[in-house]
């Protein structure tokens, strides 16, 4: 098993444990405050959109949560699973 930043084991998806893995990943990503972005996704605003400082801060935080979730998903699958999701750019896509 891989570890979450060296502390606790990271659940590993296999061909036979999807249900258990899914439950564990939801809890893990929820603890990282990242499950909502996996479930709902987010929309990148157009480059020339005028945004307030608060909107920019919220967008930055959402991006961080998404990349955290994507990293955990990449680490929690075996090689064949990784090959299937390697091209994903968001956690929802993965």
Secondary structure, 3 states (H helix, E strand, C coil): CEEECCCEEECCECCCCHHHHHHHHHHHHHHCCCHHHHHHCCCCCCCCCCCCHHHHHHHHHHHHHHHHHHHHHHHCECHHHHHHHCCCCCCCCC
